[in-house]
């Protein structure tokens, strides 16, 4: 019985500690009214493509999972978004900084970047930071990087590319779940938006043409996308690429497929706004830019980003 009494006393003590978080509903009057006035429409940083603006945004304190097969273009898409938002920290643990920056320089200059283009890009990139570390990095170092990026550098966005390089054992789903949960908490506490890039399981995913529910093919723990505020899936239109190769070789090809989008961007989980939708994107090989089918425009119209 004494053990039960001790447990009750301990729970009462913990309850008094937690009382600081208990608020009367009326305490939320101002924030609730502001929320109602603004509506449940995106108001944070937006993707470079106008047709996505009423569906998804990227506010401080949130986490977005970006997923796709290997070489699907997910890192390219996120890099283009980071530049349009004025920069951030990119922890590309799978790619050398020169390669990461060159791809962004191409997007910035809207062509295959020359050394002069790279100079212009660097002069305009004062808000861009690179975590110069390749290979596996301990989870605590990643979490520390999130806090440092927000508090010391004043960044609004950090990209972690990718989950499989965060020092977690292969198929250790429980460790993945705990790490992503810690990352979500760190993003919220530090007031920074975390973009976590994940790989997909090829089996099954490549046969999902409309991408609805594609997040279920993310490699690793099923809770990865569940804990994030949003999940975005990127898919290349590989069957179009095959038809274009046939066309270039003078062989019979399917023109209907050739007229399809080069890539699909699927908002496949959207906790704050609810709407899930698939968007088509065109891709320019020389600049490595994605666009929405209109005139190809520069990533940033300002002198710096």
C-alpha positions, -999 to 999 in steps of 0.1 A, spaced: 0 0 0 29 23 7 40 20 -29 6 31 -41 7 61 -17 41 71 -29 29 69 -65 -1 91 -58 21 117 -41 45 117 -70 17 121 -95 3 150 -75 37 167 -76 40 161 -113 4 174 -117 14 207 -100 43 211 -124 20 205 -154 -5 231 -141 15 258 -158 2 244 -191 -34 243 -182 -52 274 -195 -88 285 -195 -103 285 -230 -109 323 -227 -72 328 -225 -70 320 -262 -96 347 -271 -72 369 -291 -53 342 -309 -86 323 -317 -102 354 -332 -71 361 -352 -71 326 -365 -108 328 -374 -103 361 -392 -74 347 -412 -91 315 -420 -74 281 -425 -55 294 -455 -17 292 -459 1 323 -447 37 312 -443 64 308 -469 51 294 -501 64 271 -528 77 288 -560 47 276 -580 15 297 -577 -9 268 -581 2 253 -548 -3 285 -528 -38 278 -515 -29 243 -503 4 243 -485 28 267 -467 59 264 -444 57 282 -411 82 283 -383 79 256 -357 67 229 -382 82 199 -399 77 187 -435 88 153 -448 98 153 -484 99 118 -500 107 102 -533 126 74 -550 164 78 -555 171 105 -581 134 116 -582 144 153 -578 133 158 -542 166 176 -532 164 198 -563 128 208 -555 137 216 -519 168 236 -530 147 257 -553 123 264 -526 150 273 -501 163 299 -525 129 314 -531 125 318 -493 157 337 -488 180 309 -478 185 286 -448 207 258 -437 212 227 -459 227 196 -443 232 175 -474 248 144 -459 248 125 -492 262 151 -515 294 172 -515 288 209 -509 302 218 -544 276 196 -560 248 210 -539 258 246 -545 264 241 -582 229 228 -587 215 258 -569 238 281 -590 223 266 -621 188 273 -608 198 308 -598 213 317 -632 187 297 -652 213 279 -672 242 255 -668 262 277 -645 296 291 -655 323 302 -630 310 338 -634 274 326 -627 287 308 -595 303 341 -584 270 359 -589 252 332 -570 275 333 -540 273 371 -539 236 369 -536 235 340 -512 243 356 -479 213 338 -463 224 304 -474 244 281 -451 259 246 -458 266 220 -431 299 206 -444 297 170 -433 292 139 -454 281 105 -442 262 94 -411 258 121 -383 247 113 -348 211 122 -341 220 145 -312 243 165 -335 214 170 -360 191 182 -332 218 205 -320 222 218 -355 185 226 -356 187 248 -325 219 265 -336 205 273 -370 175 290 -354 190 307 -324 225 317 -336 221 320 -374 185 333 -373 174 309 -401 138 300 -408 145 268 -426 168 238 -423 170 208 -447 182 175 -434 191 153 -464 184 125 -455 169 105 -427 191 74 -435 222 94 -427 211 104 -392 230 76 -374 201 52 -371 203 15 -375 188 0 -406 152 -11 -399 154 3 -364 119 16 -366 115 25 -330 147 46 -331 135 63 -363 102 71 -346 119 86 -315 143 106 -336 116 121 -359 95 129 -328 126 147 -313 131 166 -345 95 177 -346 98 189 -310 131 207 -318 115 225 -348 86 237 -326 108 247 -297 134 265 -318 108 282 -341 124 269 -373 109 248 -402 126 215 -406 125 198 -440 134 161 -436 141 143 -468 133 105 -469 137 77 -494 109 56 -507 106 18 -511 106 12 -548 83 -18 -546 47 -7 -550 54 30 -552 64 31 -589 30 17 -598 11 44 -579 3 67 -608 -19 92 -590 4 92 -558 -27 92 -535 -15 77 -502 21 75 -515 35 83 -481 28 47 -471 58 38 -492 83 59 -472 112 37 -462 113 32 -424 88 36 -396 52 42 -406 51 71 -380 76 92 -400 49 110 -420 23 108 -393 43 129 -369 52 156 -394 30 186 -402 30 178 -439 43 151 -463 52 159 -499 61 133 -524 81 140 -556 80 116 -586 97 118 -619 77 109 -650 101 81 -661 77 67 -687 78 101 -704 116 101 -704 115 67 -721 91 79 -748 113 109 -754 143 87 -759 123 67 -784 114 99 -802 150 111 -803 160 77 -817 134 79 -845 114 51 -831 76 49 -826 66 68 -794 34 77 -775 29 114 -780 2 115 -753 27 104 -727 53 129 -741 27 157 -735 24 148 -698 41 167 -669 78 160 -663 72 155 -626 45 153 -600 44 170 -566 19 154 -542 9 170 -510 0 137 -494 -5 148 -458 -15 183 -447 -23 185 -410 -31 222 -407 -50 228 -439 -65 194 -446 -63 195 -484 -43 169 -503 -36 174 -539 -12 165 -568 5 191 -589 22 187 -623 56 204 -629 78 209 -659 115 205 -657 143 224 -675 174 202 -678 199 230 -683 189 251 -653 176 222 -632 146 244 -624 110 232 -620 82 254 -632 44 252 -634 40 252 -672 42 289 -677 72 311 -686 103 299 -668 112 326 -643 143 332 -621 143 317 -586 147 351 -570 139 385 -585 158 403 -557 195 411 -557 201 387 -528 182 358 -512 
